[in-house]
Amino acid sequence: MCRPEEGWPVEFVSENITKLGYTPEDFTSREMLYTDLIHPGDRERIRSEVEKFSREGYTECT
């Protein structure tokens, strides 16, 4: 789960992230951000969608 803030900092990530070569601590320590996982060519579209959802009152991105 992440917060709808700049870089979408992660508050919780399961141990399953180890299957992708990361540790939960990589994210919860802010060493990595959720946006680091998004392809650069998709980041603007995703950012726009998150802003839209925030305006609509969503408080979490999962």
All heavy atoms as TSV, in Angstrom:
chain	resi	resn	atom	element	x	y	z
A	1	MET	N	N	0.851	-1.150	0.000
A	1	MET	CA	C	0.000	0.000	0.000
A	1	MET	C	C	0.910	1.231	0.000
A	1	MET	O	O	1.945	1.247	0.644
A	1	MET	CB	C	-0.891	-0.041	1.238
A	1	MET	CG	C	-1.885	1.069	1.282
A	1	MET	SD	S	-3.191	0.844	2.507
A	1	MET	CE	C	-2.291	0.486	3.971
A	2	CYS	N	N	0.502	2.246	-0.730
A	2	CYS	CA	C	1.312	3.456	-0.771
A	2	CYS	C	C	0.439	4.672	-0.515
A	2	CYS	O	O	-0.778	4.616	-0.601
A	2	CYS	CB	C	2.033	3.581	-2.113
A	2	CYS	SG	S	0.934	3.700	-3.528
A	3	ARG	N	N	1.097	5.776	-0.193
A	3	ARG	CA	C	0.395	7.032	0.033
A	3	ARG	C	C	0.381	7.835	-1.257
A	3	ARG	O	O	1.345	7.823	-2.014
A	3	ARG	CB	C	1.092	7.826	1.133
A	3	ARG	CG	C	0.946	7.195	2.499
A	3	ARG	CD	C	1.382	8.130	3.612
A	3	ARG	NE	N	2.704	8.694	3.425
A	3	ARG	CZ	C	3.848	8.124	3.812
A	3	ARG	NH1	N	3.826	6.956	4.401
A	3	ARG	NH2	N	4.994	8.724	3.623
A	4	PRO	N	N	-0.713	8.551	-1.519
A	4	PRO	CA	C	-0.787	9.354	-2.731
A	4	PRO	C	C	-0.012	10.668	-2.577
A	4	PRO	O	O	-0.578	11.752	-2.544
A	4	PRO	CB	C	-2.293	9.580	-2.903
A	4	PRO	CG	C	-2.838	9.516	-1.519
A	4	PRO	CD	C	-1.963	8.545	-0.780
A	5	GLU	N	N	1.284	10.550	-2.456
A	5	GLU	CA	C	2.187	11.692	-2.328
A	5	GLU	C	C	3.248	11.578	-3.421
A	5	GLU	O	O	3.344	10.563	-4.104
A	5	GLU	CB	C	2.897	11.675	-0.976
A	5	GLU	CG	C	1.989	11.771	0.210
A	5	GLU	CD	C	2.753	11.607	1.517
A	5	GLU	OE1	O	4.005	11.555	1.503
A	5	GLU	OE2	O	2.098	11.501	2.550
A	6	GLU	N	N	4.065	12.577	-3.547
A	6	GLU	CA	C	5.142	12.568	-4.528
A	6	GLU	C	C	5.961	11.286	-4.404
A	6	GLU	O	O	6.444	10.947	-3.333
A	6	GLU	CB	C	6.053	13.779	-4.323
A	6	GLU	CG	C	7.160	13.887	-5.341
A	6	GLU	CD	C	6.663	14.219	-6.740
A	6	GLU	OE1	O	5.648	14.922	-6.852
A	6	GLU	OE2	O	7.290	13.768	-7.703
A	7	GLY	N	N	6.094	10.555	-5.484
A	7	GLY	CA	C	6.850	9.307	-5.494
A	7	GLY	C	C	6.100	8.113	-4.954
A	7	GLY	O	O	6.575	7.000	-5.006
A	8	TRP	N	N	4.898	8.349	-4.397
A	8	TRP	CA	C	4.051	7.307	-3.834
A	8	TRP	C	C	4.818	6.426	-2.848
A	8	TRP	O	O	5.058	5.242	-3.078
A	8	TRP	CB	C	3.401	6.479	-4.923
A	8	TRP	CG	C	2.692	7.310	-5.946
A	8	TRP	CD1	C	1.944	8.435	-5.711
A	8	TRP	CD2	C	2.683	7.122	-7.342
A	8	TRP	NE1	N	1.467	8.937	-6.878
A	8	TRP	CE2	C	1.907	8.151	-7.905
A	8	TRP	CE3	C	3.240	6.191	-8.178
A	8	TRP	CZ2	C	1.687	8.254	-9.266
A	8	TRP	CZ3	C	3.013	6.295	-9.529
A	8	TRP	CH2	C	2.238	7.311	-10.055
A	9	PRO	N	N	5.244	7.008	-1.731
A	9	PRO	CA	C	5.982	6.214	-0.739
A	9	PRO	C	C	5.144	5.038	-0.232
A	9	PRO	O	O	3.941	5.153	-0.046
A	9	PRO	CB	C	6.273	7.214	0.378
A	9	PRO	CG	C	5.337	8.351	0.162
A	9	PRO	CD	C	4.985	8.367	-1.284
A	10	VAL	N	N	5.810	3.932	-0.030
A	10	VAL	CA	C	5.159	2.685	0.370
A	10	VAL	C	C	5.083	2.602	1.884
A	10	VAL	O	O	6.056	2.861	2.582
A	10	VAL	CB	C	5.938	1.477	-0.202
A	10	VAL	CG1	C	5.371	0.173	0.313
A	10	VAL	CG2	C	5.923	1.515	-1.721
A	11	GLU	N	N	3.911	2.236	2.378
A	11	GLU	CA	C	3.728	2.018	3.812
A	11	GLU	C	C	3.776	0.543	4.165
A	11	GLU	O	O	4.138	0.180	5.260
A	11	GLU	CB	C	2.386	2.596	4.258
A	11	GLU	CG	C	2.338	4.106	4.163
A	11	GLU	CD	C	1.013	4.643	4.661
A	11	GLU	OE1	O	-0.014	3.948	4.539
A	11	GLU	OE2	O	1.024	5.763	5.169
A	12	PHE	N	N	3.379	-0.307	3.219
A	12	PHE	CA	C	3.374	-1.745	3.470
A	12	PHE	C	C	3.636	-2.473	2.168
A	12	PHE	O	O	3.113	-2.098	1.123
A	12	PHE	CB	C	2.025	-2.209	4.028
A	12	PHE	CG	C	1.929	-3.709	4.108
A	12	PHE	CD1	C	2.505	-4.386	5.167
A	12	PHE	CD2	C	1.307	-4.436	3.113
A	12	PHE	CE1	C	2.451	-5.777	5.230
A	12	PHE	CE2	C	1.234	-5.826	3.165
A	12	PHE	CZ	C	1.812	-6.488	4.234
A	13	VAL	N	N	4.450	-3.500	2.251
A	13	VAL	CA	C	4.674	-4.396	1.117
A	13	VAL	C	C	4.907	-5.796	1.690
A	13	VAL	O	O	5.578	-5.951	2.709
A	13	VAL	CB	C	5.847	-3.926	0.220
A	13	VAL	CG1	C	7.150	-3.914	0.974
A	13	VAL	CG2	C	5.954	-4.752	-1.035
A	14	SER	N	N	4.342	-6.799	1.053
A	14	SER	CA	C	4.467	-8.160	1.574
A	14	SER	C	C	5.822	-8.765	1.205
A	14	SER	O	O	6.550	-8.242	0.362
A	14	SER	CB	C	3.340	-9.046	1.031
A	14	SER	OG	O	3.583	-9.379	-0.317
A	15	GLU	N	N	6.104	-9.884	1.814
A	15	GLU	CA	C	7.338	-10.618	1.534
A	15	GLU	C	C	7.401	-11.098	0.085
A	15	GLU	O	O	8.472	-11.437	-0.414
A	15	GLU	CB	C	7.485	-11.811	2.483
A	15	GLU	CG	C	7.807	-11.424	3.914
A	15	GLU	CD	C	9.188	-10.816	4.063
A	15	GLU	OE1	O	10.129	-11.231	3.348
A	15	GLU	OE2	O	9.322	-9.907	4.889
A	16	ASN	N	N	6.267	-11.135	-0.596
A	16	ASN	CA	C	6.249	-11.580	-1.993
A	16	ASN	C	C	7.127	-10.716	-2.891
A	16	ASN	O	O	7.529	-11.154	-3.966
A	16	ASN	CB	C	4.822	-11.602	-2.538
A	16	ASN	CG	C	4.011	-12.741	-1.976
A	16	ASN	OD1	O	4.560	-13.745	-1.554
A	16	ASN	ND2	N	2.708	-12.586	-1.961
A	17	ILE	N	N	7.440	-9.520	-2.452
A	17	ILE	CA	C	8.292	-8.634	-3.258
A	17	ILE	C	C	9.674	-9.253	-3.470
A	17	ILE	O	O	10.367	-8.925	-4.431
A	17	ILE	CB	C	8.377	-7.226	-2.627
A	17	ILE	CG1	C	8.855	-6.188	-3.639
A	17	ILE	CG2	C	9.272	-7.200	-1.406
A	17	ILE	CD1	C	7.867	-5.829	-4.682
A	18	THR	N	N	10.042	-10.195	-2.600
A	18	THR	CA	C	11.347	-10.850	-2.756
A	18	THR	C	C	11.418	-11.652	-4.051
A	18	THR	O	O	12.509	-11.866	-4.581
A	18	THR	CB	C	11.668	-11.767	-1.560
A	18	THR	OG1	O	10.654	-12.774	-1.453
A	18	THR	CG2	C	11.753	-10.974	-0.259
A	19	LYS	N	N	10.267	-12.055	-4.584
A	19	LYS	CA	C	10.236	-12.774	-5.861
A	19	LYS	C	C	10.716	-11.896	-7.015
A	19	LYS	O	O	11.104	-12.400	-8.058
A	19	LYS	CB	C	8.832	-13.283	-6.151
A	19	LYS	CG	C	8.379	-14.344	-5.174
A	19	LYS	CD	C	6.960	-14.771	-5.440
A	19	LYS	CE	C	6.524	-15.791	-4.413
A	19	LYS	NZ	N	5.129	-16.207	-4.629
A	20	LEU	N	N	10.672	-10.578	-6.813
A	20	LEU	CA	C	11.133	-9.624	-7.823
A	20	LEU	C	C	12.542	-9.111	-7.527
A	20	LEU	O	O	13.034	-8.216	-8.207
A	20	LEU	CB	C	10.168	-8.450	-7.927
A	20	LEU	CG	C	8.731	-8.804	-8.330
A	20	LEU	CD1	C	7.845	-7.574	-8.270
A	20	LEU	CD2	C	8.709	-9.433	-9.707
A	21	GLY	N	N	13.166	-9.662	-6.476
A	21	GLY	CA	C	14.538	-9.291	-6.151
A	21	GLY	C	C	14.684	-8.129	-5.189
A	21	GLY	O	O	15.779	-7.591	-5.029
A	22	TYR	N	N	13.589	-7.739	-4.537
A	22	TYR	CA	C	13.618	-6.641	-3.567
A	22	TYR	C	C	13.267	-7.170	-2.189
A	22	TYR	O	O	12.750	-8.281	-2.055
A	22	TYR	CB	C	12.597	-5.556	-3.949
A	22	TYR	CG	C	12.778	-5.000	-5.327
A	22	TYR	CD1	C	11.912	-5.356	-6.358
A	22	TYR	CD2	C	13.808	-4.118	-5.622
A	22	TYR	CE1	C	12.062	-4.849	-7.637
A	22	TYR	CE2	C	13.969	-3.602	-6.907
A	22	TYR	CZ	C	13.088	-3.975	-7.899
A	22	TYR	OH	O	13.243	-3.469	-9.157
A	23	THR	N	N	13.497	-6.362	-1.179
A	23	THR	CA	C	13.035	-6.684	0.167
A	23	THR	C	C	11.968	-5.668	0.552
A	23	THR	O	O	11.950	-4.549	0.017
A	23	THR	CB	C	14.175	-6.614	1.204
A	23	THR	OG1	O	14.598	-5.254	1.332
A	23	THR	CG2	C	15.352	-7.506	0.813
A	24	PRO	N	N	11.086	-6.020	1.481
A	24	PRO	CA	C	10.117	-5.028	1.941
A	24	PRO	C	C	10.796	-3.768	2.466
A	24	PRO	O	O	10.327	-2.646	2.243
A	24	PRO	CB	C	9.358	-5.760	3.058
A	24	PRO	CG	C	9.442	-7.199	2.675
A	24	PRO	CD	C	10.830	-7.338	2.077
A	25	GLU	N	N	11.950	-3.945	3.101
A	25	GLU	CA	C	12.665	-2.808	3.668
A	25	GLU	C	C	13.176	-1.846	2.584
A	25	GLU	O	O	13.348	-0.654	2.843
A	25	GLU	CB	C	13.823	-3.280	4.543
A	25	GLU	CG	C	13.387	-4.000	5.806
A	25	GLU	CD	C	12.917	-5.445	5.557
A	25	GLU	OE1	O	13.284	-6.062	4.527
A	25	GLU	OE2	O	12.141	-5.948	6.382
A	26	ASP	N	N	13.443	-2.357	1.384
A	26	ASP	CA	C	13.849	-1.472	0.291
A	26	ASP	C	C	12.818	-0.367	0.092
A	26	ASP	O	O	13.161	0.773	-0.202
A	26	ASP	CB	C	13.994	-2.233	-1.034
A	26	ASP	CG	C	15.176	-3.178	-1.067
A	26	ASP	OD1	O	16.141	-2.973	-0.304
A	26	ASP	OD2	O	15.135	-4.130	-1.870
A	27	PHE	N	N	11.542	-0.722	0.267
A	27	PHE	CA	C	10.463	0.229	0.039
A	27	PHE	C	C	10.060	0.984	1.293
A	27	PHE	O	O	9.868	2.195	1.250
A	27	PHE	CB	C	9.245	-0.487	-0.562
A	27	PHE	CG	C	9.523	-0.980	-1.951
A	27	PHE	CD1	C	10.021	-2.244	-2.168
A	27	PHE	CD2	C	9.304	-0.159	-3.038
A	27	PHE	CE1	C	10.293	-2.701	-3.446
A	27	PHE	CE2	C	9.574	-0.591	-4.324
A	27	PHE	CZ	C	10.075	-1.872	-4.531
A	28	THR	N	N	9.928	0.277	2.414
A	28	THR	CA	C	9.477	0.957	3.629
A	28	THR	C	C	10.523	1.933	4.161
A	28	THR	O	O	10.178	2.878	4.855
A	28	THR	CB	C	9.077	-0.048	4.725
A	28	THR	OG1	O	10.181	-0.917	5.009
A	28	THR	CG2	C	7.861	-0.859	4.292
A	29	SER	N	N	11.779	1.736	3.785
A	29	SER	CA	C	12.834	2.671	4.202
A	29	SER	C	C	12.939	3.859	3.247
A	29	SER	O	O	13.732	4.761	3.475
A	29	SER	CB	C	14.184	1.955	4.230
A	29	SER	OG	O	14.600	1.648	2.897
A	30	ARG	N	N	12.155	3.825	2.174
A	30	ARG	CA	C	12.167	4.850	1.117
A	30	ARG	C	C	13.439	4.812	0.280
A	30	ARG	O	O	13.742	5.738	-0.444
A	30	ARG	CB	C	11.910	6.239	1.665
A	30	ARG	CG	C	10.520	6.418	2.196
A	30	ARG	CD	C	10.231	7.863	2.437
A	30	ARG	NE	N	8.845	7.998	2.877
A	30	ARG	CZ	C	8.201	9.121	2.856
A	30	ARG	NH1	N	8.798	10.203	2.436
A	30	ARG	NH2	N	6.960	9.182	3.257
A	31	GLU	N	N	14.219	3.742	0.417
A	31	GLU	CA	C	15.365	3.558	-0.471
A	31	GLU	C	C	14.868	3.455	-1.906
A	31	GLU	O	O	15.531	3.887	-2.838
A	31	GLU	CB	C	16.122	2.294	-0.072
A	31	GLU	CG	C	17.411	2.087	-0.814
A	31	GLU	CD	C	18.185	0.902	-0.271
A	31	GLU	OE1	O	18.250	0.738	0.964
A	31	GLU	OE2	O	18.725	0.144	-1.088
A	32	MET	N	N	13.684	2.857	-2.061
A	32	MET	CA	C	13.018	2.776	-3.360
A	32	MET	C	C	11.610	3.322	-3.201
A	32	MET	O	O	11.018	3.224	-2.128
A	32	MET	CB	C	12.929	1.328	-3.845
A	32	MET	CG	C	14.249	0.739	-4.241
A	32	MET	SD	S	14.026	-0.803	-5.137
A	32	MET	CE	C	13.222	-0.231	-6.625
A	33	LEU	N	N	11.088	3.892	-4.265
A	33	LEU	CA	C	9.711	4.368	-4.282
A	33	LEU	C	C	8.915	3.540	-5.277
A	33	LEU	O	O	9.474	2.935	-6.197
A	33	LEU	CB	C	9.660	5.842	-4.686
A	33	LEU	CG	C	10.375	6.818	-3.753
A	33	LEU	CD1	C	10.413	8.205	-4.368
A	33	LEU	CD2	C	9.684	6.843	-2.402
A	34	TYR	N	N	7.616	3.543	-5.102
A	34	TYR	CA	C	6.759	2.798	-6.018
A	34	TYR	C	C	6.998	3.247	-7.462
A	34	TYR	O	O	7.013	2.433	-8.376
A	34	TYR	CB	C	5.302	3.000	-5.624
A	34	TYR	CG	C	4.343	2.227	-6.477
A	34	TYR	CD1	C	4.232	0.850	-6.364
A	34	TYR	CD2	C	3.550	2.876	-7.419
A	34	TYR	CE1	C	3.365	0.129	-7.150
A	34	TYR	CE2	C	2.671	2.163	-8.216
A	34	TYR	CZ	C	2.584	0.796	-8.075
A	34	TYR	OH	O	1.733	0.087	-8.864
A	35	THR	N	N	7.201	4.522	-7.660
A	35	THR	CA	C	7.415	5.039	-9.017
A	35	THR	C	C	8.669	4.464	-9.660
A	35	THR	O	O	8.776	4.451	-10.881
A	35	THR	CB	C	7.492	6.570	-9.036
A	35	THR	OG1	O	8.448	7.007	-8.083
A	35	THR	CG2	C	6.146	7.192	-8.718
A	36	ASP	N	N	9.613	3.974	-8.872
A	36	ASP	CA	C	10.820	3.360	-9.433
A	36	ASP	C	C	10.491	2.091	-10.218
A	36	ASP	O	O	11.281	1.668	-11.063
A	36	ASP	CB	C	11.822	3.009	-8.329
A	36	ASP	CG	C	12.382	4.228	-7.622
A	36	ASP	OD1	O	12.413	5.316	-8.228
A	36	ASP	OD2	O	12.784	4.084	-6.448
A	37	LEU	N	N	9.339	1.482	-9.946
A	37	LEU	CA	C	8.944	0.244	-10.615
A	37	LEU	C	C	8.179	0.491	-11.919
A	37	LEU	O	O	7.952	-0.442	-12.675
A	37	LEU	CB	C	8.075	-0.605	-9.688
A	37	LEU	CG	C	8.715	-1.061	-8.393
A	37	LEU	CD1	C	7.703	-1.834	-7.562
A	37	LEU	CD2	C	9.942	-1.915	-8.666
A	38	ILE	N	N	7.766	1.728	-12.149
A	38	ILE	CA	C	6.958	2.050	-13.327
A	38	ILE	C	C	7.871	2.427	-14.490
A	38	ILE	O	O	8.788	3.232	-14.334
A	38	ILE	CB	C	5.991	3.210	-13.012
A	38	ILE	CG1	C	5.070	2.808	-11.866
A	38	ILE	CG2	C	5.202	3.599	-14.262
A	38	ILE	CD1	C	4.219	3.937	-11.338
A	39	HIS	N	N	7.605	1.847	-15.633
A	39	HIS	CA	C	8.385	2.154	-16.835
A	39	HIS	C	C	8.340	3.667	-17.088
A	39	HIS	O	O	7.269	4.283	-17.003
A	39	HIS	CB	C	7.809	1.399	-18.035
A	39	HIS	CG	C	8.641	1.531	-19.256
A	39	HIS	ND1	N	8.577	2.630	-20.078
A	39	HIS	CD2	C	9.570	0.711	-19.792
A	39	HIS	CE1	C	9.419	2.477	-21.081
A	39	HIS	NE2	N	10.039	1.308	-20.917
A	40	PRO	N	N	9.486	4.283	-17.391
A	40	PRO	CA	C	9.519	5.730	-17.610
A	40	PRO	C	C	8.484	6.222	-18.628
A	40	PRO	O	O	7.916	7.305	-18.469
A	40	PRO	CB	C	10.945	5.991	-18.097
A	40	PRO	CG	C	11.746	4.887	-17.495
A	40	PRO	CD	C	10.832	3.688	-17.490
A	41	GLY	N	N	8.204	5.422	-19.636
A	41	GLY	CA	C	7.229	5.826	-20.642
A	41	GLY	C	C	5.793	5.819	-20.141
A	41	GLY	O	O	4.913	6.399	-20.774
A	42	ASP	N	N	5.551	5.189	-18.996
A	42	ASP	CA	C	4.203	5.114	-18.423
A	42	ASP	C	C	3.998	6.063	-17.252
A	42	ASP	O	O	2.869	6.250	-16.799
A	42	ASP	CB	C	3.917	3.687	-17.945
A	42	ASP	CG	C	3.845	2.692	-19.078
A	42	ASP	OD1	O	3.462	3.091	-20.204
A	42	ASP	OD2	O	4.173	1.506	-18.851
A	43	ARG	N	N	5.051	6.653	-16.744
A	43	ARG	CA	C	4.952	7.433	-15.501
A	43	ARG	C	C	4.016	8.623	-15.614
A	43	ARG	O	O	3.250	8.885	-14.682
A	43	ARG	CB	C	6.339	7.892	-15.055
A	43	ARG	CG	C	7.157	6.752	-14.510
A	43	ARG	CD	C	8.516	7.191	-14.041
A	43	ARG	NE	N	9.291	6.005	-13.667
A	43	ARG	CZ	C	10.590	5.966	-13.644
A	43	ARG	NH1	N	11.300	7.040	-13.940
A	43	ARG	NH2	N	11.207	4.846	-13.305
A	44	GLU	N	N	4.031	9.361	-16.707
A	44	GLU	CA	C	3.170	10.533	-16.826
A	44	GLU	C	C	1.696	10.135	-16.824
A	44	GLU	O	O	0.870	10.760	-16.160
A	44	GLU	CB	C	3.502	11.328	-18.083
A	44	GLU	CG	C	2.660	12.580	-18.258
A	44	GLU	CD	C	2.737	13.552	-17.090
A	44	GLU	OE1	O	3.813	13.660	-16.451
A	44	GLU	OE2	O	1.724	14.220	-16.810
A	45	ARG	N	N	1.359	9.079	-17.559
A	45	ARG	CA	C	-0.032	8.616	-17.596
A	45	ARG	C	C	-0.481	8.158	-16.207
A	45	ARG	O	O	-1.570	8.534	-15.748
A	45	ARG	CB	C	-0.184	7.463	-18.585
A	45	ARG	CG	C	-1.610	6.892	-18.635
A	45	ARG	CD	C	-1.710	5.703	-19.573
A	45	ARG	NE	N	-0.778	4.633	-19.262
A	45	ARG	CZ	C	-0.978	3.708	-18.324
A	45	ARG	NH1	N	-2.067	3.744	-17.592
A	45	ARG	NH2	N	-0.091	2.761	-18.121
A	46	ILE	N	N	0.354	7.402	-15.538
A	46	ILE	CA	C	0.019	6.915	-14.202
A	46	ILE	C	C	-0.108	8.088	-13.234
A	46	ILE	O	O	-1.036	8.146	-12.422
A	46	ILE	CB	C	1.062	5.898	-13.699
A	46	ILE	CG1	C	1.128	4.681	-14.623
A	46	ILE	CG2	C	0.802	5.498	-12.259
A	46	ILE	CD1	C	-0.132	3.863	-14.677
A	47	ARG	N	N	0.824	9.049	-13.321
A	47	ARG	CA	C	0.756	10.227	-12.450
A	47	ARG	C	C	-0.567	10.956	-12.638
A	47	ARG	O	O	-1.235	11.340	-11.672
A	47	ARG	CB	C	1.926	11.179	-12.728
A	47	ARG	CG	C	1.976	12.363	-11.748
A	47	ARG	CD	C	2.919	13.460	-12.236
A	47	ARG	NE	N	2.539	13.985	-13.533
A	47	ARG	CZ	C	1.517	14.833	-13.751
A	47	ARG	NH1	N	0.761	15.218	-12.760
A	47	ARG	NH2	N	1.246	15.274	-14.965
A	48	SER	N	N	-0.981	11.133	-13.886
A	48	SER	CA	C	-2.250	11.806	-14.177
A	48	SER	C	C	-3.436	11.045	-13.597
A	48	SER	O	O	-4.362	11.645	-13.051
A	48	SER	CB	C	-2.435	11.962	-15.686
A	48	SER	OG	O	-1.477	12.834	-16.214
A	49	GLU	N	N	-3.401	9.727	-13.716
A	49	GLU	CA	C	-4.493	8.920	-13.174
A	49	GLU	C	C	-4.551	9.025	-11.657
A	49	GLU	O	O	-5.625	9.133	-11.076
A	49	GLU	CB	C	-4.338	7.469	-13.606
A	49	GLU	CG	C	-4.603	7.259	-15.083
A	49	GLU	CD	C	-4.378	5.831	-15.535
A	49	GLU	OE1	O	-4.111	4.956	-14.686
A	49	GLU	OE2	O	-4.471	5.598	-16.754
A	50	VAL	N	N	-3.389	9.008	-11.007
A	50	VAL	CA	C	-3.357	9.115	-9.544
A	50	VAL	C	C	-3.881	10.480	-9.112
A	50	VAL	O	O	-4.650	10.589	-8.149
A	50	VAL	CB	C	-1.937	8.849	-8.994
A	50	VAL	CG1	C	-1.841	9.222	-7.521
A	50	VAL	CG2	C	-1.564	7.387	-9.203
A	51	GLU	N	N	-3.500	11.540	-9.821
A	51	GLU	CA	C	-4.027	12.871	-9.494
A	51	GLU	C	C	-5.545	12.903	-9.626
A	51	GLU	O	O	-6.241	13.472	-8.785
A	51	GLU	CB	C	-3.395	13.925	-10.388
A	51	GLU	CG	C	-1.974	14.249	-10.014
A	51	GLU	CD	C	-1.353	15.308	-10.917
A	51	GLU	OE1	O	-2.045	15.817	-11.837
A	51	GLU	OE2	O	-0.180	15.624	-10.698
A	52	LYS	N	N	-6.067	12.288	-10.679
A	52	LYS	CA	C	-7.520	12.226	-10.888
A	52	LYS	C	C	-8.186	11.512	-9.722
A	52	LYS	O	O	-9.188	11.999	-9.167
A	52	LYS	CB	C	-7.822	11.515	-12.197
A	52	LYS	CG	C	-9.298	11.297	-12.467
A	52	LYS	CD	C	-9.475	10.499	-13.760
A	52	LYS	CE	C	-10.917	10.201	-14.052
A	52	LYS	NZ	N	-11.411	9.012	-13.395
A	53	PHE	N	N	-7.655	10.352	-9.342
A	53	PHE	CA	C	-8.247	9.602	-8.238
A	53	PHE	C	C	-8.164	10.388	-6.933
A	53	PHE	O	O	-9.091	10.342	-6.121
A	53	PHE	CB	C	-7.578	8.239	-8.084
A	53	PHE	CG	C	-7.812	7.320	-9.254
A	53	PHE	CD1	C	-6.789	6.528	-9.744
A	53	PHE	CD2	C	-9.048	7.243	-9.882
A	53	PHE	CE1	C	-6.994	5.675	-10.823
A	53	PHE	CE2	C	-9.267	6.397	-10.957
A	53	PHE	CZ	C	-8.232	5.609	-11.429
A	54	SER	N	N	-7.095	11.118	-6.731
A	54	SER	CA	C	-6.961	11.933	-5.521
A	54	SER	C	C	-8.041	13.014	-5.486
A	54	SER	O	O	-8.642	13.266	-4.440
A	54	SER	CB	C	-5.579	12.564	-5.444
A	54	SER	OG	O	-4.597	11.591	-5.232
A	55	ARG	N	N	-8.272	13.659	-6.635
A	55	ARG	CA	C	-9.320	14.682	-6.707
A	55	ARG	C	C	-10.704	14.085	-6.416
A	55	ARG	O	O	-11.575	14.762	-5.882
A	55	ARG	CB	C	-9.345	15.350	-8.084
A	55	ARG	CG	C	-8.230	16.331	-8.316
A	55	ARG	CD	C	-8.458	17.165	-9.570
A	55	ARG	NE	N	-8.661	16.382	-10.772
A	55	ARG	CZ	C	-7.691	15.891	-11.552
A	55	ARG	NH1	N	-6.431	16.119	-11.260
A	55	ARG	NH2	N	-7.976	15.189	-12.652
A	56	GLU	N	N	-10.873	12.822	-6.760
A	56	GLU	CA	C	-12.151	12.147	-6.540
A	56	GLU	C	C	-12.292	11.615	-5.115
A	56	GLU	O	O	-13.303	11.020	-4.786
A	56	GLU	CB	C	-12.308	11.009	-7.561
A	56	GLU	CG	C	-12.465	11.523	-8.980
A	56	GLU	CD	C	-12.489	10.416	-10.011
A	56	GLU	OE1	O	-12.341	9.224	-9.646
A	56	GLU	OE2	O	-12.663	10.738	-11.202
A	57	GLY	N	N	-11.274	11.820	-4.291
A	57	GLY	CA	C	-11.378	11.461	-2.883
A	57	GLY	C	C	-10.730	10.159	-2.467
A	57	GLY	O	O	-10.810	9.790	-1.298
A	58	TYR	N	N	-10.101	9.463	-3.372
A	58	TYR	CA	C	-9.401	8.243	-2.972
A	58	TYR	C	C	-8.211	8.625	-2.090
A	58	TYR	O	O	-7.537	9.618	-2.349
A	58	TYR	CB	C	-8.892	7.471	-4.201
A	58	TYR	CG	C	-9.992	6.844	-5.013
A	58	TYR	CD1	C	-10.622	7.560	-6.032
A	58	TYR	CD2	C	-10.415	5.548	-4.758
A	58	TYR	CE1	C	-11.636	6.993	-6.780
A	58	TYR	CE2	C	-11.426	4.969	-5.501
A	58	TYR	CZ	C	-12.036	5.704	-6.520
A	58	TYR	OH	O	-13.028	5.137	-7.250
A	59	THR	N	N	-7.962	7.834	-1.056
A	59	THR	CA	C	-6.874	8.161	-0.132
A	59	THR	C	C	-5.754	7.130	-0.147
A	59	THR	O	O	-4.757	7.316	0.514
A	59	THR	CB	C	-7.396	8.309	1.315
A	59	THR	OG1	O	-8.031	7.085	1.689
A	59	THR	CG2	C	-8.371	9.470	1.425
A	60	GLU	N	N	-5.931	6.027	-0.856
A	60	GLU	CA	C	-4.907	4.990	-0.913
A	60	GLU	C	C	-4.766	4.499	-2.337
A	60	GLU	O	O	-5.715	4.531	-3.120
A	60	GLU	CB	C	-5.281	3.790	-0.037
A	60	GLU	CG	C	-5.356	4.102	1.430
A	60	GLU	CD	C	-5.739	2.875	2.235
A	60	GLU	OE1	O	-6.167	1.866	1.640
A	60	GLU	OE2	O	-5.601	2.920	3.446
A	61	CYS	N	N	-3.577	4.050	-2.663
A	61	CYS	CA	C	-3.381	3.346	-3.935
A	61	CYS	C	C	-2.874	1.961	-3.580
A	61	CYS	O	O	-1.955	1.810	-2.793
A	61	CYS	CB	C	-2.422	4.084	-4.857
A	61	CYS	SG	S	-0.872	4.609	-4.118
A	62	THR	N	N	-3.513	0.942	-4.103
A	62	THR	CA	C	-3.125	-0.420	-3.770
A	62	THR	C	C	-2.872	-1.204	-5.031
A	62	THR	O	O	-3.280	-0.833	-6.088
A	62	THR	CB	C	-4.195	-1.129	-2.935
A	62	THR	OG1	O	-5.433	-1.081	-3.627
A	62	THR	CG2	C	-4.322	-0.488	-1.583
